[in-house]
């Protein structure tokens, strides 16, 4: 696998994780519209945990790739064909550095027992409550029409 393939596959993997999370969020919104906010919260929580776990696993695999230099194969010794393993190894190191710098600090550690602090202003809580009440009243109107 050359560095271009490695990068494309890694990006595709990350995009699939994000798309899955977006679909889970959309499904949770549908559950909220149906008045099942408890199920929506469970779904969002499980989705967030899954996304975090997948990111950590990807990061760990990437770290293992950067620590072990690839063995030189017969193909690496052929001029114009060689160096692909070394190229992929360098790409993995660069991706690992970028991941450590930009992505990893933003993701909470799911293995940690430390509680996570969430800070919301009074206005944000009020707006969330109003939105929730509005959705519930819209859901009730839909049920009456049916």
Backbone bond lengths (Angstrom), bond angles and torsions (degrees), N, CA, C in turn:
res aa  C-N    CA-C-N  psi(-1)  N-CA   C-N-CA  omega(-1)  CA-C   N-CA-C  phi
1 X - - - 1.456 - - 1.518 107.80 -
2 X 1.327 117.27 129.03 1.453 119.12 177.59 1.522 110.21 -89.64
3 X 1.330 116.26 175.60 1.466 119.49 -174.15 1.525 111.66 -65.45
4 X 1.332 117.62 -34.98 1.462 120.19 179.08 1.516 111.90 -63.62
5 X 1.328 116.00 -43.83 1.466 120.34 177.93 1.515 110.62 -63.82
6 X 1.333 115.61 -43.88 1.462 121.13 -179.10 1.528 110.04 -59.77
7 X 1.311 117.01 -46.47 1.464 120.76 -179.17 1.525 110.95 -65.53
8 X 1.341 117.57 -43.62 1.464 120.47 179.11 1.522 111.55 -61.55
9 X 1.336 116.25 -44.65 1.472 120.17 179.55 1.527 111.02 -63.72
10 X 1.311 117.11 -40.11 1.471 120.90 179.96 1.522 110.92 -66.62
11 X 1.315 116.48 -43.06 1.469 120.81 178.95 1.522 109.89 -65.17
12 X 1.312 117.03 -41.52 1.471 120.91 177.96 1.532 110.57 -60.99
13 X 1.318 116.14 -41.63 1.469 120.58 178.28 1.531 110.12 -61.74
14 X 1.331 117.51 -46.68 1.470 121.33 179.80 1.531 110.88 -62.90
15 X 1.318 116.90 -42.56 1.470 120.00 178.96 1.524 111.67 -63.02
16 X 1.335 116.33 -38.56 1.464 118.73 179.49 1.527 110.41 -65.46
17 X 1.338 117.44 -36.73 1.467 120.42 177.06 1.524 110.56 -63.74
18 X 1.316 116.24 -44.16 1.465 119.96 -179.06 1.528 111.31 -68.03
19 X 1.324 117.57 -38.86 1.473 120.52 178.11 1.526 110.75 -64.13
20 X 1.314 116.27 -41.51 1.464 119.63 178.23 1.527 110.79 -61.22
21 X 1.325 116.30 -40.04 1.462 120.68 178.54 1.519 110.74 -66.69
22 X 1.334 117.11 -39.35 1.464 120.20 177.46 1.528 110.83 -63.49
23 X 1.322 117.01 -40.96 1.466 120.36 177.76 1.525 111.47 -64.90
24 X 1.329 116.55 -39.59 1.468 120.03 176.31 1.526 110.52 -62.27
25 X 1.325 116.59 -39.90 1.460 120.67 179.18 1.524 110.83 -65.26
26 X 1.307 116.84 -42.32 1.461 121.04 177.57 1.530 110.76 -62.55
27 X 1.321 116.36 -42.67 1.464 119.88 177.68 1.530 110.48 -63.56
28 X 1.333 117.12 -38.09 1.464 120.36 178.25 1.524 110.86 -64.76
29 X 1.329 117.04 -38.54 1.467 119.86 176.92 1.528 110.92 -62.44
30 X 1.321 116.33 -38.74 1.472 119.88 176.93 1.533 110.47 -63.72
31 X 1.319 116.18 -40.65 1.469 119.56 177.96 1.524 111.05 -63.88
32 X 1.331 116.65 -39.18 1.468 120.41 178.47 1.519 109.91 -63.93
33 X 1.327 117.08 -42.45 1.472 120.67 177.44 1.524 111.67 -59.97
34 X 1.318 116.92 -30.59 1.464 121.12 178.69 1.527 111.94 -84.70
35 X 1.350 116.38 1.35 1.452 120.32 179.34 1.516 113.91 82.43
36 X 1.304 116.92 17.91 1.467 120.93 -179.10 1.528 109.95 -108.70
37 X 1.331 115.48 59.08 1.462 120.06 -176.21 1.527 112.17 -64.44
38 X 1.328 118.29 -31.26 1.465 120.51 178.52 1.526 110.86 -63.10
39 X 1.322 116.90 -42.71 1.470 120.98 177.94 1.524 110.48 -68.02
40 X 1.332 116.51 -36.98 1.466 120.47 178.86 1.522 110.76 -64.19
41 X 1.325 116.39 -43.20 1.467 119.60 178.66 1.519 111.52 -63.80
42 X 1.323 117.25 -41.11 1.469 120.48 177.03 1.526 110.04 -61.48
43 X 1.325 115.99 -43.70 1.456 119.87 -179.25 1.536 111.17 -63.13
44 X 1.321 116.40 -44.74 1.465 120.13 179.31 1.525 111.17 -64.33
45 X 1.315 116.59 -39.66 1.464 120.38 179.01 1.529 110.72 -63.59
46 X 1.329 116.39 -46.68 1.464 120.55 179.28 1.528 111.16 -64.72
47 X 1.314 116.51 -37.62 1.459 120.28 178.52 1.524 110.95 -65.66
48 X 1.322 117.03 -43.65 1.472 120.95 179.05 1.520 110.80 -63.23
49 X 1.322 116.43 -43.08 1.473 120.08 178.11 1.526 110.82 -62.73
50 X 1.332 116.48 -42.22 1.463 120.39 178.96 1.514 111.87 -63.70
51 X 1.321 116.94 -42.83 1.463 121.05 179.05 1.524 110.55 -63.23
52 X 1.311 116.29 -45.13 1.467 120.15 178.92 1.525 110.72 -61.50
53 X 1.321 116.53 -45.29 1.460 120.79 -179.27 1.530 110.45 -61.22
54 X 1.330 116.38 -44.74 1.469 120.30 179.47 1.530 111.63 -62.73
55 X 1.334 116.96 -40.78 1.461 120.03 178.11 1.524 110.69 -63.45
56 X 1.333 117.08 -43.33 1.456 120.03 179.44 1.523 111.24 -64.60
57 X 1.331 116.82 -42.11 1.464 119.56 178.42 1.516 110.91 -63.28
58 X 1.328 117.24 -41.96 1.464 120.92 177.60 1.525 109.76 -61.55
59 X 1.317 116.20 -44.33 1.461 120.66 -179.90 1.527 110.71 -61.69
60 X 1.329 116.98 -42.11 1.463 119.93 179.59 1.525 111.37 -65.22
61 X 1.340 117.47 -41.04 1.466 120.46 177.66 1.524 110.65 -64.08
62 X 1.326 115.73 -40.85 1.454 120.70 179.20 1.531 110.52 -63.71
63 X 1.317 116.86 -41.00 1.464 121.37 177.96 1.529 111.24 -62.04
64 X 1.330 116.70 -42.21 1.467 119.46 178.92 1.528 110.48 -63.24
65 X 1.330 116.77 -38.12 1.467 119.81 178.32 1.524 111.98 -64.56
66 X 1.317 116.80 -34.96 1.469 119.31 -177.13 1.523 112.09 -77.77
67 X 1.319 117.71 -25.50 1.465 120.44 -176.83 1.520 112.92 -79.46
68 X 1.302 117.26 -30.86 1.461 121.18 -177.42 1.515 110.49 -103.81
69 X 1.309 115.32 117.43 1.463 119.56 177.42 1.525 108.38 -72.48
70 X 1.341 117.15 136.25 1.471 119.27 -176.85 1.525 111.91 -67.89
71 X 1.324 115.30 147.39 1.459 120.68 174.95 1.521 108.26 -70.34
72 X 1.314 116.19 145.29 1.464 118.91 177.40 1.521 108.04 -81.98
73 X 1.300 114.58 126.78 1.459 120.03 179.75 1.521 108.84 -97.45
74 X 1.287 115.28 175.64 1.468 121.00 177.74 1.527 110.46 -60.56
75 X 1.357 115.87 -34.41 1.459 120.34 -179.12 1.524 111.63 -68.51
76 X 1.347 116.32 -31.70 1.458 119.98 -179.96 1.526 112.24 -69.37
77 X 1.308 117.52 -18.66 1.460 120.96 -177.56 1.525 112.56 -89.53
78 X 1.323 117.47 -9.61 1.464 121.20 -179.28 1.525 108.77 -85.56
79 X 1.346 117.21 127.13 1.467 119.59 178.73 1.535 110.88 -58.19
80 X 1.293 116.44 144.77 1.460 126.82 -179.32 1.532 112.96 73.09
81 X 1.309 118.93 -20.81 1.460 121.54 176.02 1.522 111.09 -105.70
82 X 1.295 116.23 -23.48 1.454 121.50 -173.97 1.517 113.32 -73.63
83 X 1.303 115.27 167.24 1.458 121.77 176.53 1.516 115.28 84.60
84 X 1.312 117.48 1.94 1.468 119.03 -177.36 1.526 111.41 -68.54
85 X 1.311 117.27 -37.56 1.465 120.67 178.92 1.522 110.11 -65.99
86 X 1.327 115.33 -43.53 1.466 120.26 178.68 1.529 110.52 -64.41
87 X 1.320 116.12 -38.09 1.467 121.40 178.46 1.535 111.07 -63.58
88 X 1.329 116.33 -43.50 1.465 121.05 178.41 1.529 110.36 -66.48
89 X 1.334 116.43 -36.24 1.468 120.65 178.04 1.532 110.22 -64.18
90 X 1.320 116.77 -43.10 1.474 120.93 177.93 1.533 110.47 -64.13
91 X 1.323 116.65 -39.87 1.470 120.37 178.78 1.531 110.34 -64.36
92 X 1.339 116.69 -40.24 1.467 120.23 178.19 1.521 110.44 -62.89
93 X 1.327 117.12 -40.88 1.473 120.63 178.38 1.526 110.50 -63.47
94 X 1.335 116.62 -44.45 1.472 120.20 179.66 1.522 110.73 -63.41
95 X 1.337 116.62 -43.12 1.464 119.89 178.99 1.524 111.10 -64.45
96 X 1.318 116.75 -38.63 1.458 120.70 179.31 1.533 110.52 -63.30
97 X 1.322 116.66 -42.61 1.478 120.39 177.60 1.524 110.96 -62.30
98 X 1.331 116.93 -43.71 1.459 120.67 179.55 1.525 111.10 -66.53
99 X 1.311 116.09 -40.39 1.458 121.05 178.31 1.528 109.70 -62.14
100 X 1.342 116.83 -46.94 1.463 121.15 178.97 1.521 112.06 -60.80
101 X 1.304 116.03 -37.43 1.469 120.58 -175.65 1.525 112.81 -78.61
102 X 1.336 117.38 -42.78 1.463 120.28 -169.62 1.531 115.40 -107.28
103 X 1.315 118.49 -32.64 1.467 120.28 -172.21 1.523 112.23 -102.88
104 X 1.316 115.94 -51.90 1.452 121.13 -173.00 1.530 114.26 -55.37
105 X 1.339 119.40 -41.83 1.469 118.85 179.99 1.530 114.10 -64.57
106 X 1.319 117.91 -20.85 1.455 121.40 -177.21 1.522 113.60 -88.49
107 X 1.321 116.80 -7.51 1.459 120.82 -175.66 1.522 108.54 -106.48
108 X 1.318 115.41 127.55 1.465 119.96 178.07 1.528 109.49 -71.10
109 X 1.307 116.56 146.72 1.454 122.47 179.41 1.524 109.28 -78.89
110 X 1.332 117.10 114.11 1.460 120.56 -177.78 1.520 112.48 -73.12
111 X 1.323 116.87 -17.81 1.458 119.53 179.44 1.523 111.73 -84.85
112 X 1.317 116.94 -10.87 1.458 121.57 -177.92 1.523 110.71 -78.63
113 X 1.326 115.25 141.36 1.463 120.31 176.62 1.524 111.09 -89.10
114 X 1.326 116.40 -1.72 1.469 121.43 179.90 1.527 109.86 -66.21
115 X 1.321 117.01 133.70 1.472 118.38 175.76 1.525 110.21 -69.74
116 X 1.313 115.46 150.54 1.459 120.45 179.48 1.523 108.19 -99.07
117 X 1.320 116.33 131.65 1.458 121.47 177.81 1.519 109.74 -88.07
118 X 1.304 115.12 129.67 1.462 121.23 175.04 1.518 106.23 -121.18
119 X 1.307 115.62 123.85 1.456 120.59 -177.95 1.521 109.72 -109.04
120 X 1.322 115.78 118.21 1.456 121.75 177.69 1.521 108.05 -124.16
121 X 1.303 114.88 140.72 1.462 118.84 175.97 1.526 108.97 -78.74
122 X 1.308 115.62 164.91 1.467 120.66 177.64 1.528 110.22 -59.42
123 X 1.330 116.67 -38.98 1.468 120.71 -179.91 1.524 111.34 -65.38
124 X 1.348 117.49 -39.39 1.464 120.22 179.18 1.527 111.13 -65.01
125 X 1.327 116.33 -42.19 1.470 119.97 178.22 1.523 109.96 -64.28
126 X 1.337 116.55 -43.60 1.471 120.15 178.89 1.518 111.18 -60.44
127 X 1.331 116.84 -44.10 1.468 121.08 -179.66 1.522 110.54 -63.45
128 X 1.339 117.14 -41.00 1.459 120.50 178.76 1.531 110.54 -63.99
129 X 1.324 117.16 -41.32 1.475 120.61 178.78 1.525 110.85 -65.04
130 X 1.334 116.48 -42.18 1.464 120.33 178.34 1.522 110.75 -62.42
131 X 1.324 116.85 -44.27 1.464 120.64 178.46 1.524 110.63 -60.91
132 X 1.312 115.88 -42.70 1.459 120.34 -179.80 1.533 110.22 -63.50
133 X 1.338 116.89 -44.95 1.467 120.47 178.88 1.522 111.29 -62.92
134 X 1.324 116.77 -41.68 1.461 120.87 179.81 1.526 110.59 -62.73
135 X 1.331 116.62 -43.39 1.469 119.80 179.23 1.528 111.21 -64.49
136 X 1.317 116.06 -40.11 1.477 119.43 179.49 1.519 110.63 -65.29
137 X 1.347 117.05 -40.25 1.468 118.72 179.79 1.525 110.18 -68.75
138 X 1.336 117.81 -36.70 1.464 120.51 176.96 1.515 110.11 -65.67
139 X 1.320 116.35 -38.34 1.458 120.74 179.10 1.526 110.41 -65.15
140 X 1.342 116.75 -39.81 1.458 120.94 178.18 1.511 112.35 -65.27
141 X 1.344 116.70 -37.83 1.467 120.26 178.41 1.533 110.92 -65.37
142 X 1.323 116.04 -39.06 1.461 120.07 178.76 1.519 110.80 -62.56
143 X 1.336 116.43 -40.94 1.463 120.50 179.58 1.517 111.55 -65.06
144 X 1.345 116.97 -37.56 1.469 120.72 178.94 1.528 110.76 -65.74
145 X 1.323 116.99 -38.83 1.469 120.07 179.50 1.511 112.22 -66.65
146 X 1.306 117.31 -29.35 1.465 120.97 -177.80 1.501 108.32 -80.20
